[in-house]
Amino acid sequence: MTAGDDRLKLMALDREGLDVISAHTQNTCVKRADMVWLPKQRRFVVAGMRYDWVRAKTGPAERVSSVLRFDRVLKVSRLGLADDNKGATLNLLAVTFEKTDPPAGMIMLAFADGALVRLDVECVEVELRDMELRAPAESCPGHALSDPSTV
């Protein structure tokens, strides 16, 4: 971050780094259409409105537009995500990594209501980057508006 710029930018190259990114992306609202698999680039991209956990401690509850980029992706599998409902909003709960043949493994994106995206990866190479748009936090699937701590 630069002076006067409170946009978050994080990189993860291992499970511990991915755990930090997962904590910051918990309860990110994602439209199904905003998850894109780019096989020629071996990249999977997720755009959404991230709940700003850090700012919420001292200021109003806000969401910030953000992009989560996964590189070195070999294959993408989905469970519980219908292609015919691309406008559906999903609530990202966690991003985890499980080694299969180190450094290769599977990155799992777990959503409320049991939906999953599995990325088979050569290794962990993930970036979380905030964009400029900020908005008051509103409910996301699985969370009520009345209690900001549950957003």
Rosetta constraint file for C-alpha pairs under 8 A:
AtomPair CA 1 CA 5 HARMONIC 5.84 0.50
AtomPair CA 1 CA 6 HARMONIC 6.20 0.50
AtomPair CA 1 CA 7 HARMONIC 6.37 0.50
AtomPair CA 1 CA 8 HARMONIC 6.65 0.50
AtomPair CA 1 CA 9 HARMONIC 7.23 0.50
AtomPair CA 2 CA 6 HARMONIC 7.50 0.50
AtomPair CA 7 CA 129 HARMONIC 7.41 0.50
AtomPair CA 7 CA 130 HARMONIC 5.19 0.50
AtomPair CA 7 CA 131 HARMONIC 6.82 0.50
AtomPair CA 7 CA 132 HARMONIC 7.37 0.50
AtomPair CA 8 CA 128 HARMONIC 7.46 0.50
AtomPair CA 8 CA 129 HARMONIC 5.79 0.50
AtomPair CA 8 CA 130 HARMONIC 5.26 0.50
AtomPair CA 9 CA 127 HARMONIC 7.24 0.50
AtomPair CA 9 CA 128 HARMONIC 5.59 0.50
AtomPair CA 9 CA 129 HARMONIC 4.41 0.50
AtomPair CA 9 CA 130 HARMONIC 6.38 0.50
AtomPair CA 10 CA 21 HARMONIC 6.98 0.50
AtomPair CA 10 CA 127 HARMONIC 5.66 0.50
AtomPair CA 10 CA 128 HARMONIC 5.14 0.50
AtomPair CA 10 CA 129 HARMONIC 6.54 0.50
AtomPair CA 11 CA 17 HARMONIC 7.14 0.50
AtomPair CA 11 CA 21 HARMONIC 7.93 0.50
AtomPair CA 11 CA 125 HARMONIC 7.40 0.50
AtomPair CA 11 CA 126 HARMONIC 5.69 0.50
AtomPair CA 11 CA 127 HARMONIC 4.48 0.50
AtomPair CA 11 CA 128 HARMONIC 6.49 0.50
AtomPair CA 12 CA 16 HARMONIC 7.75 0.50
AtomPair CA 12 CA 17 HARMONIC 4.40 0.50
AtomPair CA 12 CA 18 HARMONIC 5.26 0.50
AtomPair CA 12 CA 21 HARMONIC 7.38 0.50
AtomPair CA 12 CA 124 HARMONIC 6.79 0.50
AtomPair CA 12 CA 125 HARMONIC 5.82 0.50
AtomPair CA 12 CA 126 HARMONIC 5.09 0.50
AtomPair CA 12 CA 127 HARMONIC 6.38 0.50
AtomPair CA 13 CA 17 HARMONIC 6.31 0.50
AtomPair CA 13 CA 18 HARMONIC 7.37 0.50
AtomPair CA 13 CA 123 HARMONIC 7.62 0.50
AtomPair CA 13 CA 124 HARMONIC 4.92 0.50
AtomPair CA 13 CA 125 HARMONIC 4.91 0.50
AtomPair CA 13 CA 126 HARMONIC 6.70 0.50
AtomPair CA 14 CA 18 HARMONIC 6.27 0.50
AtomPair CA 14 CA 123 HARMONIC 7.91 0.50
AtomPair CA 14 CA 124 HARMONIC 5.46 0.50
AtomPair CA 14 CA 125 HARMONIC 7.56 0.50
AtomPair CA 15 CA 19 HARMONIC 6.17 0.50
AtomPair CA 15 CA 96 HARMONIC 7.49 0.50
AtomPair CA 15 CA 97 HARMONIC 5.99 0.50
AtomPair CA 15 CA 124 HARMONIC 7.31 0.50
AtomPair CA 16 CA 20 HARMONIC 6.69 0.50
AtomPair CA 17 CA 21 HARMONIC 6.53 0.50
AtomPair CA 18 CA 22 HARMONIC 6.00 0.50
AtomPair CA 18 CA 95 HARMONIC 7.15 0.50
AtomPair CA 18 CA 96 HARMONIC 6.90 0.50
AtomPair CA 18 CA 97 HARMONIC 7.52 0.50
AtomPair CA 18 CA 124 HARMONIC 7.88 0.50
AtomPair CA 18 CA 126 HARMONIC 7.37 0.50
AtomPair CA 19 CA 23 HARMONIC 6.27 0.50
AtomPair CA 19 CA 95 HARMONIC 7.25 0.50
AtomPair CA 19 CA 96 HARMONIC 6.89 0.50
AtomPair CA 20 CA 24 HARMONIC 6.52 0.50
AtomPair CA 21 CA 25 HARMONIC 6.16 0.50
AtomPair CA 21 CA 95 HARMONIC 7.72 0.50
AtomPair CA 21 CA 128 HARMONIC 6.83 0.50
AtomPair CA 22 CA 26 HARMONIC 6.03 0.50
AtomPair CA 22 CA 94 HARMONIC 5.40 0.50
AtomPair CA 22 CA 95 HARMONIC 4.97 0.50
AtomPair CA 22 CA 96 HARMONIC 7.29 0.50
AtomPair CA 23 CA 94 HARMONIC 7.38 0.50
AtomPair CA 24 CA 50 HARMONIC 7.71 0.50
AtomPair CA 24 CA 51 HARMONIC 7.75 0.50
AtomPair CA 24 CA 52 HARMONIC 7.36 0.50
AtomPair CA 24 CA 53 HARMONIC 6.84 0.50
AtomPair CA 25 CA 50 HARMONIC 5.86 0.50
AtomPair CA 25 CA 51 HARMONIC 7.09 0.50
AtomPair CA 25 CA 92 HARMONIC 7.15 0.50
AtomPair CA 25 CA 93 HARMONIC 7.58 0.50
AtomPair CA 25 CA 94 HARMONIC 7.31 0.50
AtomPair CA 26 CA 50 HARMONIC 7.61 0.50
AtomPair CA 26 CA 51 HARMONIC 7.32 0.50
AtomPair CA 26 CA 92 HARMONIC 5.97 0.50
AtomPair CA 26 CA 93 HARMONIC 4.88 0.50
AtomPair CA 26 CA 94 HARMONIC 5.84 0.50
AtomPair CA 27 CA 50 HARMONIC 6.83 0.50
AtomPair CA 27 CA 51 HARMONIC 6.22 0.50
AtomPair CA 27 CA 91 HARMONIC 5.45 0.50
AtomPair CA 27 CA 92 HARMONIC 5.17 0.50
AtomPair CA 27 CA 93 HARMONIC 5.42 0.50
AtomPair CA 27 CA 140 HARMONIC 7.43 0.50
AtomPair CA 27 CA 151 HARMONIC 6.65 0.50
AtomPair CA 28 CA 48 HARMONIC 6.18 0.50
AtomPair CA 28 CA 49 HARMONIC 5.47 0.50
AtomPair CA 28 CA 50 HARMONIC 4.21 0.50
AtomPair CA 28 CA 51 HARMONIC 5.79 0.50
AtomPair CA 28 CA 91 HARMONIC 5.71 0.50
AtomPair CA 28 CA 92 HARMONIC 5.17 0.50
AtomPair CA 28 CA 93 HARMONIC 7.45 0.50
AtomPair CA 28 CA 140 HARMONIC 7.98 0.50
AtomPair CA 29 CA 48 HARMONIC 5.49 0.50
AtomPair CA 29 CA 49 HARMONIC 5.18 0.50
AtomPair CA 29 CA 50 HARMONIC 6.49 0.50
AtomPair CA 29 CA 89 HARMONIC 6.34 0.50
AtomPair CA 29 CA 90 HARMONIC 5.68 0.50
AtomPair CA 29 CA 91 HARMONIC 4.87 0.50
AtomPair CA 29 CA 92 HARMONIC 6.46 0.50
AtomPair CA 29 CA 140 HARMONIC 5.96 0.50
AtomPair CA 29 CA 141 HARMONIC 7.91 0.50
AtomPair CA 30 CA 34 HARMONIC 6.63 0.50
AtomPair CA 30 CA 35 HARMONIC 7.81 0.50
AtomPair CA 30 CA 46 HARMONIC 7.45 0.50
AtomPair CA 30 CA 47 HARMONIC 6.51 0.50
AtomPair CA 30 CA 48 HARMONIC 4.52 0.50
AtomPair CA 30 CA 49 HARMONIC 6.69 0.50
AtomPair CA 30 CA 89 HARMONIC 5.46 0.50
AtomPair CA 30 CA 90 HARMONIC 5.05 0.50
AtomPair CA 30 CA 91 HARMONIC 6.29 0.50
AtomPair CA 30 CA 92 HARMONIC 7.04 0.50
AtomPair CA 31 CA 35 HARMONIC 7.31 0.50
AtomPair CA 31 CA 47 HARMONIC 7.93 0.50
AtomPair CA 31 CA 48 HARMONIC 7.00 0.50
AtomPair CA 31 CA 86 HARMONIC 6.84 0.50
AtomPair CA 31 CA 87 HARMONIC 5.85 0.50
AtomPair CA 31 CA 88 HARMONIC 5.58 0.50
AtomPair CA 31 CA 89 HARMONIC 4.38 0.50
AtomPair CA 31 CA 90 HARMONIC 5.99 0.50
AtomPair CA 32 CA 81 HARMONIC 7.76 0.50
AtomPair CA 32 CA 85 HARMONIC 7.32 0.50
AtomPair CA 32 CA 86 HARMONIC 4.70 0.50
AtomPair CA 32 CA 87 HARMONIC 6.03 0.50
AtomPair CA 32 CA 88 HARMONIC 5.73 0.50
AtomPair CA 32 CA 89 HARMONIC 6.37 0.50
AtomPair CA 32 CA 90 HARMONIC 6.89 0.50
AtomPair CA 33 CA 86 HARMONIC 4.61 0.50
AtomPair CA 33 CA 87 HARMONIC 6.20 0.50
AtomPair CA 33 CA 88 HARMONIC 7.99 0.50
AtomPair CA 34 CA 45 HARMONIC 7.82 0.50
AtomPair CA 34 CA 46 HARMONIC 5.86 0.50
AtomPair CA 34 CA 47 HARMONIC 5.38 0.50
AtomPair CA 34 CA 48 HARMONIC 7.20 0.50
AtomPair CA 35 CA 44 HARMONIC 7.31 0.50
AtomPair CA 35 CA 45 HARMONIC 5.68 0.50
AtomPair CA 35 CA 46 HARMONIC 4.48 0.50
AtomPair CA 35 CA 47 HARMONIC 6.56 0.50
AtomPair CA 36 CA 44 HARMONIC 5.71 0.50
AtomPair CA 36 CA 45 HARMONIC 5.21 0.50
AtomPair CA 36 CA 46 HARMONIC 6.54 0.50
AtomPair CA 37 CA 42 HARMONIC 7.89 0.50
AtomPair CA 37 CA 43 HARMONIC 6.20 0.50
AtomPair CA 37 CA 44 HARMONIC 4.53 0.50
AtomPair CA 37 CA 45 HARMONIC 6.56 0.50
AtomPair CA 37 CA 76 HARMONIC 7.41 0.50
AtomPair CA 38 CA 42 HARMONIC 5.94 0.50
AtomPair CA 38 CA 43 HARMONIC 5.15 0.50
AtomPair CA 38 CA 44 HARMONIC 5.98 0.50
AtomPair CA 38 CA 45 HARMONIC 7.99 0.50
AtomPair CA 39 CA 43 HARMONIC 6.32 0.50
AtomPair CA 39 CA 44 HARMONIC 7.99 0.50
AtomPair CA 39 CA 73 HARMONIC 7.74 0.50
AtomPair CA 39 CA 74 HARMONIC 7.53 0.50
AtomPair CA 39 CA 75 HARMONIC 7.91 0.50
AtomPair CA 42 CA 71 HARMONIC 6.06 0.50
AtomPair CA 42 CA 72 HARMONIC 5.19 0.50
AtomPair CA 42 CA 73 HARMONIC 4.73 0.50
AtomPair CA 42 CA 74 HARMONIC 6.10 0.50
AtomPair CA 43 CA 69 HARMONIC 7.08 0.50
AtomPair CA 43 CA 70 HARMONIC 5.57 0.50
AtomPair CA 43 CA 71 HARMONIC 4.61 0.50
AtomPair CA 43 CA 72 HARMONIC 6.24 0.50
AtomPair CA 43 CA 73 HARMONIC 5.51 0.50
AtomPair CA 44 CA 69 HARMONIC 6.03 0.50
AtomPair CA 44 CA 70 HARMONIC 5.11 0.50
AtomPair CA 44 CA 71 HARMONIC 6.68 0.50
AtomPair CA 44 CA 73 HARMONIC 6.85 0.50
AtomPair CA 45 CA 67 HARMONIC 6.97 0.50
AtomPair CA 45 CA 68 HARMONIC 5.79 0.50
AtomPair CA 45 CA 69 HARMONIC 4.63 0.50
AtomPair CA 45 CA 70 HARMONIC 6.26 0.50
AtomPair CA 46 CA 67 HARMONIC 5.72 0.50
AtomPair CA 46 CA 68 HARMONIC 5.05 0.50
AtomPair CA 46 CA 69 HARMONIC 6.48 0.50
AtomPair CA 47 CA 65 HARMONIC 7.36 0.50
AtomPair CA 47 CA 66 HARMONIC 5.80 0.50
AtomPair CA 47 CA 67 HARMONIC 4.46 0.50
AtomPair CA 47 CA 68 HARMONIC 6.30 0.50
AtomPair CA 48 CA 65 HARMONIC 5.73 0.50
AtomPair CA 48 CA 66 HARMONIC 5.59 0.50
AtomPair CA 48 CA 67 HARMONIC 6.54 0.50
AtomPair CA 49 CA 63 HARMONIC 5.49 0.50
AtomPair CA 49 CA 64 HARMONIC 5.25 0.50
AtomPair CA 49 CA 65 HARMONIC 4.45 0.50
AtomPair CA 49 CA 66 HARMONIC 6.05 0.50
AtomPair CA 50 CA 63 HARMONIC 5.14 0.50
AtomPair CA 50 CA 64 HARMONIC 5.19 0.50
AtomPair CA 50 CA 65 HARMONIC 6.07 0.50
AtomPair CA 50 CA 66 HARMONIC 6.18 0.50
AtomPair CA 51 CA 61 HARMONIC 7.69 0.50
AtomPair CA 51 CA 62 HARMONIC 6.11 0.50
AtomPair CA 51 CA 63 HARMONIC 4.40 0.50
AtomPair CA 51 CA 64 HARMONIC 6.51 0.50
AtomPair CA 51 CA 137 HARMONIC 6.97 0.50
AtomPair CA 51 CA 151 HARMONIC 7.33 0.50
AtomPair CA 52 CA 56 HARMONIC 6.13 0.50
AtomPair CA 52 CA 61 HARMONIC 7.13 0.50
AtomPair CA 52 CA 62 HARMONIC 5.82 0.50
AtomPair CA 52 CA 63 HARMONIC 5.60 0.50
AtomPair CA 52 CA 64 HARMONIC 6.57 0.50
AtomPair CA 53 CA 57 HARMONIC 6.85 0.50
AtomPair CA 53 CA 61 HARMONIC 7.98 0.50
AtomPair CA 54 CA 58 HARMONIC 7.73 0.50
AtomPair CA 55 CA 59 HARMONIC 5.73 0.50
AtomPair CA 55 CA 60 HARMONIC 7.29 0.50
AtomPair CA 55 CA 61 HARMONIC 7.26 0.50
AtomPair CA 55 CA 62 HARMONIC 7.61 0.50
AtomPair CA 56 CA 60 HARMONIC 5.55 0.50
AtomPair CA 56 CA 61 HARMONIC 4.74 0.50
AtomPair CA 56 CA 62 HARMONIC 6.84 0.50
AtomPair CA 60 CA 136 HARMONIC 7.47 0.50
AtomPair CA 61 CA 136 HARMONIC 6.14 0.50
AtomPair CA 61 CA 137 HARMONIC 5.40 0.50
AtomPair CA 61 CA 148 HARMONIC 6.59 0.50
AtomPair CA 62 CA 134 HARMONIC 6.62 0.50
AtomPair CA 62 CA 135 HARMONIC 5.56 0.50
AtomPair CA 62 CA 136 HARMONIC 4.41 0.50
AtomPair CA 62 CA 137 HARMONIC 4.37 0.50
AtomPair CA 63 CA 134 HARMONIC 5.69 0.50
AtomPair CA 63 CA 135 HARMONIC 5.37 0.50
AtomPair CA 63 CA 136 HARMONIC 6.10 0.50
AtomPair CA 63 CA 137 HARMONIC 5.14 0.50
AtomPair CA 64 CA 130 HARMONIC 6.66 0.50
AtomPair CA 64 CA 131 HARMONIC 7.06 0.50
AtomPair CA 64 CA 132 HARMONIC 7.22 0.50
AtomPair CA 64 CA 133 HARMONIC 5.76 0.50
AtomPair CA 64 CA 134 HARMONIC 4.45 0.50
AtomPair CA 64 CA 135 HARMONIC 6.52 0.50
AtomPair CA 65 CA 130 HARMONIC 5.88 0.50
AtomPair CA 65 CA 131 HARMONIC 5.29 0.50
AtomPair CA 65 CA 132 HARMONIC 6.68 0.50
AtomPair CA 65 CA 133 HARMONIC 5.40 0.50
AtomPair CA 65 CA 134 HARMONIC 6.48 0.50
AtomPair CA 66 CA 128 HARMONIC 7.02 0.50
AtomPair CA 66 CA 129 HARMONIC 5.54 0.50
AtomPair CA 66 CA 130 HARMONIC 4.12 0.50
AtomPair CA 66 CA 131 HARMONIC 5.32 0.50
AtomPair CA 67 CA 127 HARMONIC 7.95 0.50
AtomPair CA 67 CA 128 HARMONIC 5.80 0.50
AtomPair CA 67 CA 129 HARMONIC 5.36 0.50
AtomPair CA 67 CA 130 HARMONIC 6.38 0.50
AtomPair CA 67 CA 131 HARMONIC 7.47 0.50
AtomPair CA 68 CA 126 HARMONIC 7.20 0.50
AtomPair CA 68 CA 127 HARMONIC 5.76 0.50
AtomPair CA 68 CA 128 HARMONIC 4.56 0.50
AtomPair CA 68 CA 129 HARMONIC 6.57 0.50
AtomPair CA 69 CA 126 HARMONIC 5.58 0.50
AtomPair CA 69 CA 127 HARMONIC 5.15 0.50
AtomPair CA 69 CA 128 HARMONIC 6.48 0.50
AtomPair CA 70 CA 124 HARMONIC 7.90 0.50
AtomPair CA 70 CA 125 HARMONIC 6.04 0.50
AtomPair CA 70 CA 126 HARMONIC 4.62 0.50
AtomPair CA 70 CA 127 HARMONIC 6.72 0.50
AtomPair CA 71 CA 121 HARMONIC 7.80 0.50
AtomPair CA 71 CA 124 HARMONIC 7.71 0.50
AtomPair CA 71 CA 125 HARMONIC 5.41 0.50
AtomPair CA 71 CA 126 HARMONIC 6.28 0.50
AtomPair CA 72 CA 121 HARMONIC 5.62 0.50
AtomPair CA 72 CA 122 HARMONIC 5.56 0.50
AtomPair CA 72 CA 123 HARMONIC 6.71 0.50
AtomPair CA 72 CA 124 HARMONIC 7.79 0.50
AtomPair CA 72 CA 125 HARMONIC 6.91 0.50
AtomPair CA 73 CA 119 HARMONIC 6.30 0.50
AtomPair CA 73 CA 120 HARMONIC 5.89 0.50
AtomPair CA 73 CA 121 HARMONIC 4.43 0.50
AtomPair CA 73 CA 122 HARMONIC 6.56 0.50
AtomPair CA 74 CA 119 HARMONIC 7.33 0.50
AtomPair CA 74 CA 120 HARMONIC 5.45 0.50
AtomPair CA 74 CA 121 HARMONIC 5.45 0.50
AtomPair CA 74 CA 122 HARMONIC 6.98 0.50
AtomPair CA 75 CA 119 HARMONIC 5.84 0.50
AtomPair CA 75 CA 120 HARMONIC 5.09 0.50
AtomPair CA 75 CA 121 HARMONIC 7.28 0.50
AtomPair CA 76 CA 117 HARMONIC 7.03 0.50
AtomPair CA 76 CA 118 HARMONIC 5.75 0.50
AtomPair CA 76 CA 119 HARMONIC 4.77 0.50
AtomPair CA 76 CA 120 HARMONIC 6.45 0.50
AtomPair CA 77 CA 117 HARMONIC 5.78 0.50
AtomPair CA 77 CA 118 HARMONIC 5.06 0.50
AtomPair CA 77 CA 119 HARMONIC 6.57 0.50
AtomPair CA 78 CA 115 HARMONIC 7.67 0.50
AtomPair CA 78 CA 116 HARMONIC 5.78 0.50
AtomPair CA 78 CA 117 HARMONIC 4.57 0.50
AtomPair CA 78 CA 118 HARMONIC 6.27 0.50
AtomPair CA 79 CA 115 HARMONIC 5.59 0.50
AtomPair CA 79 CA 116 HARMONIC 5.10 0.50
AtomPair CA 79 CA 117 HARMONIC 6.45 0.50
AtomPair CA 80 CA 114 HARMONIC 6.91 0.50
AtomPair CA 80 CA 115 HARMONIC 4.50 0.50
AtomPair CA 80 CA 116 HARMONIC 6.55 0.50
AtomPair CA 81 CA 115 HARMONIC 6.13 0.50
AtomPair CA 81 CA 116 HARMONIC 7.56 0.50
AtomPair CA 82 CA 86 HARMONIC 7.52 0.50
AtomPair CA 89 CA 140 HARMONIC 7.63 0.50
AtomPair CA 89 CA 141 HARMONIC 7.08 0.50
AtomPair CA 90 CA 111 HARMONIC 6.45 0.50
AtomPair CA 90 CA 112 HARMONIC 6.93 0.50
AtomPair CA 90 CA 140 HARMONIC 7.50 0.50
AtomPair CA 90 CA 141 HARMONIC 6.37 0.50
AtomPair CA 91 CA 111 HARMONIC 5.35 0.50
AtomPair CA 91 CA 112 HARMONIC 5.44 0.50
AtomPair CA 91 CA 140 HARMONIC 6.15 0.50
AtomPair CA 91 CA 141 HARMONIC 5.77 0.50
AtomPair CA 91 CA 142 HARMONIC 7.33 0.50
AtomPair CA 92 CA 109 HARMONIC 7.06 0.50
AtomPair CA 92 CA 110 HARMONIC 6.08 0.50
AtomPair CA 92 CA 111 HARMONIC 4.45 0.50
AtomPair CA 92 CA 112 HARMONIC 6.59 0.50
AtomPair CA 93 CA 109 HARMONIC 7.65 0.50
AtomPair CA 93 CA 110 HARMONIC 5.60 0.50
AtomPair CA 93 CA 111 HARMONIC 5.19 0.50
AtomPair CA 93 CA 112 HARMONIC 6.38 0.50
AtomPair CA 94 CA 108 HARMONIC 7.91 0.50
AtomPair CA 94 CA 109 HARMONIC 5.95 0.50
AtomPair CA 94 CA 110 HARMONIC 5.30 0.50
AtomPair CA 94 CA 111 HARMONIC 7.20 0.50
AtomPair CA 95 CA 107 HARMONIC 6.86 0.50
AtomPair CA 95 CA 108 HARMONIC 5.61 0.50
AtomPair CA 95 CA 109 HARMONIC 4.68 0.50
AtomPair CA 95 CA 110 HARMONIC 6.44 0.50
AtomPair CA 96 CA 107 HARMONIC 5.53 0.50
AtomPair CA 96 CA 108 HARMONIC 5.22 0.50
AtomPair CA 96 CA 109 HARMONIC 6.78 0.50
AtomPair CA 97 CA 105 HARMONIC 6.87 0.50
AtomPair CA 97 CA 106 HARMONIC 5.63 0.50
AtomPair CA 97 CA 107 HARMONIC 4.44 0.50
AtomPair CA 97 CA 108 HARMONIC 6.32 0.50
AtomPair CA 97 CA 124 HARMONIC 7.93 0.50
AtomPair CA 98 CA 105 HARMONIC 5.48 0.50
AtomPair CA 98 CA 106 HARMONIC 5.26 0.50
AtomPair CA 98 CA 107 HARMONIC 6.52 0.50
AtomPair CA 99 CA 103 HARMONIC 6.70 0.50
AtomPair CA 99 CA 104 HARMONIC 5.95 0.50
AtomPair CA 99 CA 105 HARMONIC 4.07 0.50
AtomPair CA 99 CA 106 HARMONIC 6.43 0.50
AtomPair CA 100 CA 104 HARMONIC 5.90 0.50
AtomPair CA 100 CA 105 HARMONIC 4.50 0.50
AtomPair CA 100 CA 106 HARMONIC 7.09 0.50
AtomPair CA 101 CA 105 HARMONIC 6.29 0.50
AtomPair CA 102 CA 123 HARMONIC 7.63 0.50
AtomPair CA 103 CA 122 HARMONIC 6.58 0.50
AtomPair CA 103 CA 123 HARMONIC 5.04 0.50
AtomPair CA 103 CA 124 HARMONIC 7.67 0.50
AtomPair CA 104 CA 120 HARMONIC 7.68 0.50
AtomPair CA 104 CA 121 HARMONIC 5.64 0.50
AtomPair CA 104 CA 122 HARMONIC 4.29 0.50
AtomPair CA 104 CA 123 HARMONIC 4.61 0.50
AtomPair CA 104 CA 124 HARMONIC 7.65 0.50
AtomPair CA 105 CA 120 HARMONIC 5.96 0.50
AtomPair CA 105 CA 121 HARMONIC 5.54 0.50
AtomPair CA 105 CA 122 HARMONIC 6.66 0.50
AtomPair CA 105 CA 123 HARMONIC 6.52 0.50
AtomPair CA 106 CA 118 HARMONIC 6.39 0.50
AtomPair CA 106 CA 119 HARMONIC 5.44 0.50
AtomPair CA 106 CA 120 HARMONIC 4.61 0.50
AtomPair CA 106 CA 121 HARMONIC 5.93 0.50
AtomPair CA 107 CA 118 HARMONIC 5.75 0.50
AtomPair CA 107 CA 119 HARMONIC 5.01 0.50
AtomPair CA 107 CA 120 HARMONIC 6.55 0.50
AtomPair CA 107 CA 121 HARMONIC 7.15 0.50
AtomPair CA 108 CA 116 HARMONIC 6.80 0.50
AtomPair CA 108 CA 117 HARMONIC 5.78 0.50
AtomPair CA 108 CA 118 HARMONIC 4.67 0.50
AtomPair CA 108 CA 119 HARMONIC 6.39 0.50
AtomPair CA 109 CA 116 HARMONIC 5.64 0.50
AtomPair CA 109 CA 117 HARMONIC 5.07 0.50
AtomPair CA 109 CA 118 HARMONIC 6.47 0.50
AtomPair CA 110 CA 114 HARMONIC 6.96 0.50
AtomPair CA 110 CA 115 HARMONIC 6.24 0.50
AtomPair CA 110 CA 116 HARMONIC 4.83 0.50
AtomPair CA 110 CA 117 HARMONIC 6.78 0.50
AtomPair CA 111 CA 115 HARMONIC 5.11 0.50
AtomPair CA 111 CA 116 HARMONIC 6.06 0.50
AtomPair CA 112 CA 141 HARMONIC 7.25 0.50
AtomPair CA 112 CA 142 HARMONIC 6.56 0.50
AtomPair CA 113 CA 142 HARMONIC 7.90 0.50
AtomPair CA 137 CA 148 HARMONIC 7.80 0.50
AtomPair CA 137 CA 151 HARMONIC 7.27 0.50
AtomPair CA 138 CA 145 HARMONIC 6.16 0.50
AtomPair CA 138 CA 151 HARMONIC 7.26 0.50
AtomPair CA 139 CA 143 HARMONIC 5.73 0.50
AtomPair CA 139 CA 144 HARMONIC 5.66 0.50
AtomPair CA 139 CA 145 HARMONIC 4.98 0.50
AtomPair CA 139 CA 151 HARMONIC 5.97 0.50
AtomPair CA 140 CA 144 HARMONIC 7.60 0.50
AtomPair CA 140 CA 151 HARMONIC 6.70 0.50
AtomPair CA 143 CA 150 HARMONIC 5.95 0.50
AtomPair CA 143 CA 151 HARMONIC 5.56 0.50
AtomPair CA 144 CA 150 HARMONIC 6.85 0.50
AtomPair CA 144 CA 151 HARMONIC 6.78 0.50
AtomPair CA 145 CA 150 HARMONIC 7.99 0.50
AtomPair CA 145 CA 151 HARMONIC 6.92 0.50
AtomPair CA 147 CA 151 HARMONIC 7.11 0.50
